Amino acid sequence: MPVYLQIVLLLVAIIIFFFLLLLIAGWGSESIASKIIAEMEEQRAFSAGSAANLPDTRGNFFKMGLGNYRPKALQILLADK
């Protein structure tokens, strides 16, 4: 296989990998946002007068995982109103 074809295929693979990472992060934010909305509905926080406090971080003893999407999901929900 020619070298220029290998370079092109490598660049295409990197671009596909990058977009897959963005897609996974979007799915994570979307699922956390729906969980936040469900928590707010449980607490009947439908207006500013009945607002409820939501923790924006989770306690993780081992500090393992892909990341905490909750703060980003809260920002998205606040921006979307």
C-alpha positions as CSV (number, residue, x, y, z in Angstrom):
1,M,0.0,0.0,0.0
2,P,1.5,3.4,-1.0
3,V,2.6,5.7,1.8
4,Y,0.3,8.6,0.8
5,L,-2.7,6.3,1.0
6,Q,-1.7,5.2,4.5
7,I,-1.4,8.9,5.6
8,V,-4.8,9.6,4.2
9,L,-6.4,6.6,5.9
10,L,-4.7,7.6,9.2
11,L,-6.1,11.1,8.9
12,V,-9.6,9.7,8.2
13,A,-9.3,7.4,11.2
14,I,-8.3,10.2,13.5
15,I,-11.2,12.4,12.3
16,I,-13.7,9.5,12.8
17,F,-12.3,8.8,16.3
18,F,-12.6,12.5,17.2
19,F,-16.3,12.6,16.1
20,L,-17.0,9.4,18.0
21,L,-15.6,10.9,21.2
22,L,-17.8,14.0,20.7
23,L,-20.8,11.7,20.1
24,I,-20.2,9.7,23.3
25,A,-19.8,12.9,25.3
26,G,-23.1,14.2,23.9
27,W,-24.9,11.0,24.8
28,G,-23.4,11.3,28.4
29,S,-24.6,14.8,28.8
30,E,-28.0,14.0,27.4
31,S,-28.6,11.1,29.7
32,I,-27.4,13.1,32.7
33,A,-29.7,16.0,31.7
34,S,-32.7,13.7,31.6
35,K,-31.8,12.4,35.0
36,I,-31.6,16.0,36.3
37,I,-35.0,16.8,34.9
38,A,-36.4,13.6,36.5
39,E,-35.0,14.7,39.9
40,M,-36.5,18.1,39.5
41,E,-39.9,16.6,38.7
42,E,-39.7,14.3,41.7
43,Q,-39.1,17.3,43.9
44,R,-41.8,19.3,42.1
45,A,-39.5,22.1,41.3
46,F,-41.4,23.6,38.4
47,S,-40.7,27.3,39.1
48,A,-38.2,29.6,40.7
49,G,-40.3,29.7,43.9
50,S,-40.3,25.9,44.3
51,A,-36.6,25.5,43.2
52,A,-34.6,22.7,44.7
53,N,-30.9,22.3,45.3
54,L,-29.2,19.8,43.1
55,P,-25.7,18.5,43.8
56,D,-23.4,19.3,40.8
57,T,-20.8,16.8,41.8
58,R,-20.9,13.2,42.8
59,G,-18.9,11.6,45.5
60,N,-16.5,9.1,44.1
61,F,-14.2,7.5,46.6
62,F,-11.8,6.0,44.0
63,K,-11.9,9.0,41.6
64,M,-12.3,6.7,38.7
65,G,-14.4,7.0,35.6
66,L,-14.6,8.9,32.4
67,G,-15.6,12.2,34.0
68,N,-18.4,14.0,35.6
69,Y,-20.9,15.2,33.0
70,R,-23.3,16.7,35.6
71,P,-21.9,20.3,35.7
72,K,-21.9,20.5,31.9
73,A,-25.4,19.1,31.7
74,L,-26.6,21.7,34.2
75,Q,-25.0,24.4,32.1
76,I,-26.8,23.1,29.0
77,L,-30.1,23.0,30.8
78,L,-29.7,26.5,32.2
79,A,-28.7,27.8,28.7
80,D,-31.7,26.1,27.2
81,K,-34.1,27.4,29.9
